[in-house]
Amino acid sequence: MENQPTRRQFLGTTAALVSGAILSSGKLFGAPAIIRSLGDKPNSLIDGVQIGVITYSFRDMPDQSAEATLQYVLDSGISAIELMGGPAESFVGAPKNTVDMKSVFPLMRKRFEKQELTDDEKKQLVQFDEQMKAYRAEMTKWRLSAPIAKFEQVRKMYNQAGVKIYGFKPDTFGIQSSDAEIEYGLKAAKLLGANQVTVEHPSNDAQTLRLGTLAHKHGLRVGYHGHEQQTPTFWDTALAQSPGNAINFDLGHYVAAGNPDPLVFLKQKHDRISSMHIKDRQTADHGKGNLPWGQGDTPLLPVLKLMRDQKYNFPATVELEYKIPEGSNAVAEVKKCVAFCRNALS
């Protein structure tokens, strides 16, 4: 029987793969002409497993434009992505969001996970909600008359640099969104070259039926994302409603929620998984922390090897959520995650 590397040996090899990768945290250039002039294109299709990244991972980087986001992706060694709506829509000409999203993200997460909030945090979130309501109204008006063909320019810019956009996650698929706004998001996804859109599961059967029906009409799938509310049956109703409905599985949150072996779930549902977020979280017994990869309880190695051996064709999407170490930045940490995957599959 072939000798298997120990966890310590595996982590040591992964660290060696990324040693010396010091990246500047300053504002990066973003001119498409400069990006196109780059030589080697990235390749994160590793032994048949497509490693991608959700561009939310770069939320702490200083420039959130489509051009700068592409540069972050390239510097991370990624060749396929789930693209958040902000970079793409700003390129197309969307109204600027003046809300400091970076500072409010932690509070949004606390509220979503029903953690206790201080009075000051509650006031900040009330103010944020009011600002975002006004901004969303402005965005809704813009989307219904946006020059949607410009999304194709984003696709061409990314594709020419060697990056495929497989997923698109704009803020257009909410319960309050009109069918016209939802179809705008689906049409934009098609122009970007995506085969899926992703959205937080709405916990509303009428909404999943509506989204699945519209997505199927456009030849796309809606991947519903879950956090710790995920269970083995979490997606069953949506999946039964429409072939346009699919699973945007989150491996780390699933483990933190105390669910059964995720490998069993993947084997059972792989044909309805459109994409999977990967991170390393602890179980509830160990504190549910988001940790640097290899330090938590999430079975990343077995899952990646299962995808390789069973030739699953959905991408494994890096979602950077652990605390970035002092002196590093999101690009450097995503690069470490890619190295972890490469080492696991090599």
N, C-alpha and C positions, 0 to 999 in steps of 0.2 A: 504493500500500500504506500502511495506517495506521501512523503512527509509534508505536513501542513505547517505553515509559519505560525509562530505564536503571535498573540495580540501585540506584544511588545516589539517583536521583529517587524510586524506589519506597519506599526506606527512609525518605527524608526526609518523604514524604507520610504514611507510617504513623506516624512519630514525631509529626507535627503532629496527627494524629487523637486521640492520647492525651495530648497535652501538658496539663499542669495537673491530671492525674488523680492527686492525692495522697490516699492512703487510710490511715486509721489502722490500726496493727497491734495495737491494744488489743482486748480482748474485746468482741465485738459483741452487741447485743441479739438475742434470738431468739424472743420471744413471738409465736405464730402470729397473734394479733390485730393486732399491730403490722405484721407482714409483710403481712397482707391489706389493711392500710390504705394501702399504697403505691399511688401513682397509676399511672404508665405501666408496662406490662409489658414485659419484654425481648423482643427478636426477633432471634435469630441464625440465622434461615433467610435466607440471603443469595443472591439470584438463583437460587433453587432448590436451593442447597447447604446442608444442615443442619450448622452448626457447633455442636458440643457440647463438653463437658468431662468428663473423668473426675474425680470428686471427690477422688481421690488427689492431684490437683494442689494441694489445700488442706491437705495433711498437716501443714504447718508452722504453720498458724493455731492460735490458742490454744484455741478451743472447737470440739470435734468433734461436737457434737450435731446432730440433724437440722435444728433450727431455725437454728442458726448457719451450717451448711453451705448451707442455702437462701439465707441472706443473702449469703454469699460468691458464690454463683452469680448472684444478682440484681445484685450490685455489679459483676460481671464482664460483664454484658450478655448472659448466656447464657439460652437458652430451652429447651434440651434437654440431658439429662445421662446419663452412665453413673455410677450411684450405687454407691459402695462399701458393703459390708455394715454397717460400724460405725455410721454415723449412723442408718440405718433400724432396725437391731436394738436399738440403745440406746433408741430411742423406744418400741419395742414392749416393752421391759423386760428386755433381756438382762443377764446378770451383768457387772459392770464389769471391764474388763481393766486390771489394775494394772501391767502391763509398760510401760515407757517406750518405746513403739514409735518415737517420733520419733528417739531416739538410736540405735536399733538398725537403722533402715532402711538407712543407708549400709553397715553391716557385712553385712546380708543381701544387698545388691546385690553387694558384693565377692565374697561366697561364691558367689552364683548365677553370676557371670561368671568364676568360677575365678581370681580375682586372689589374689596372695600375701597371707596374713594374718599379723600378728604373733602372738606367743604370747599376749599380753594380749587381742587381738581374738578369738583362738580360745577363750580361757576365757570371755569375755563371751558368745560365741555358744553355748557349751555350757550356760551358765547360762540364757540366753534360751530355748534349746530345751526345757529342763526346765520352765521356767515356762509356756511356751506349750503344752506337752503337757498339763499340769494344767488350764490354762485351756480348752483345746479339749475336754477331757473334760467339764468343767463346762458348756460351751456346747452340746455334743451332747445332754446330758441336758435342758437347758433347751429346746432347739429342738423336741424331740419332744413337748413339752407346752405350747409357747408359744401365747399368744393371737393366732394368726396373722391374725385379722381386722383387728387394729390396723394392719397394713401399708396397708390401704385409707385409713386416716386420714392416713398420710404422703403417699400419692398425692394425696388431696384438698387437703392443705395446699400441696403443690408446684404442683399444677395451678391452684389458685385464684390463686397468685402469678404464673402464666404460664409455669411450667416443666414440661416433660414428661420423664418418666423412661423412656428407651428401653432402657437396659441396667442390669442389676443384677449386682454382683460380690461375693457373700458368700463366706465361707470354708466352703462346704458341699459342694464337689464333688470332694473329694480321693479318692484310691484307697482310703483306709481308711474313707471315709464309707459308711454303710449306704444302701440304696435309700430308706429312710424319710427320712433326713436330706437326701439329694439332692432328693427330692420336696418336702420342706419348702421348700428354696431355690427350686424351680421355682414352687410355689404362691405364695410370697411375691412373686416376680417378677411373676406375673400380677396380683396384687392391687395392686402398685405401678404397673401399666400398661405394664410393659416387654414388648418383643417378643423379647428375647434375654437370656441370662445370659452372662457372660464368665468365663473361667478360663484360667490358664496351661496351655499344652499339656502333658499328662502324659507324653508319649513312651511311651504304653502303649496298644496297639491295643484290648485288652479294655476298658479304661476309656473310650476314646472311643466304642466301640460301645455301652457301657452308658449313658453320658451322652446320646448322640445318640438312642438309643431312648426313654429316659425323657422327654427334652425334646420329641420329636416327639409323644409321647402327650399332652403338655400344650399342644401348639400353640405351642411356643417353639423357638428355635434356640440352640445352644451355640456361642458365638464363641470359638475357641481363639486365645489370644494367644501371640505369639512374640517372642523377643529376637534375639540375633545367631545363633541356630540356624535362623532362617528361611531358606528357599531357595524357588525356584519350585515345588518338588514337596513341600514340607514338610507340607502339609495333605491331600495326595491320598488317603491311606488313610482318614482320617476322613471326608472328603467322600463317598467311595464307600460307606461303611458305612451312612449314614443321611441323609435330608433334614433331620434335626434337627441335623446338624453343619454348622458354618460357620466362616468366617475372621474373627478379630479382628486384622486386619493392623496391623503397626506399621511405618510408612513410614521413620522415622528409623533404627530398628534394622536394617531391611532394607538400607538404604544403607550403614550402618557395617560390615555384614557382608561387603560387597564383591559383592553380587548384581548381576545384569544390570539393565537399565533397568526401574525399577518401573512405569512407565507401560504397558509391555508386559504385565506381570503383572496390573495392574488391568483392562486391556482383556480379558484372557483369563478372569479369575476374578470379575469384578464381580458376577455373579448369585449367587455363593456367599459374598460378603463381607457380614457383618452390620454391621460397623462398622470404622473405621480410626483408629488413634492417629496423631496428627501431632505432630512435633517437628523440630528442625533439628540433625541430627548431621553430623559430618564423616566422610569416607571413612577407611579405614585408613591411606592414604598421608598424610593430614593429621592423624592422631592420634585419630580417632573421638570427638572431644569433643562434648558437648551444649552448644550455643551459643544465644544469643538469636537469634530468628528473623530470617533474612536474612543471617546471618553464616556458616552452615555450608554443606554440600554437598548437602543434601536438596532435591530439586526441588519445593518446596512450591507455587510459582506454577503450573507446568505441571500438577501433579496437581489442584489446585483448579479450574483452568480445564477440565481434562478432565472432572471430575465435573459441572461446570456444563453443558458443551457436550453431553455424552453423557447428561445427566439421570440420573446414577446416584443411587439413592435411599438409599444407606447414609450414615450420618452421619460427618463428619470430627471426631474427638474430640481436643480439645486435651489433651495430657499435658505438664504443666510439669515439666521435669527439669533445665533449666539452672540454674546458680547464681544465686540471687536477688541483685541488686545491693544494696549497702549503702544503707539508707534506704528501700528498697522492701519489698513483701511479695507473697505469692502472688497475692492478688486483683489488685493493680496489674499484675503481670506477665501474668496470664491475660488481663486486659483489653487489654494490648498485643498479645497473640497474636490475639485476636478482631479488633482493628483491622487487623492484618496481613492476615487473611483477607478482611475487608470491602474493603480497598483492592485486594487481588488480584482480587476478583470484581466490583468496581464498574466 
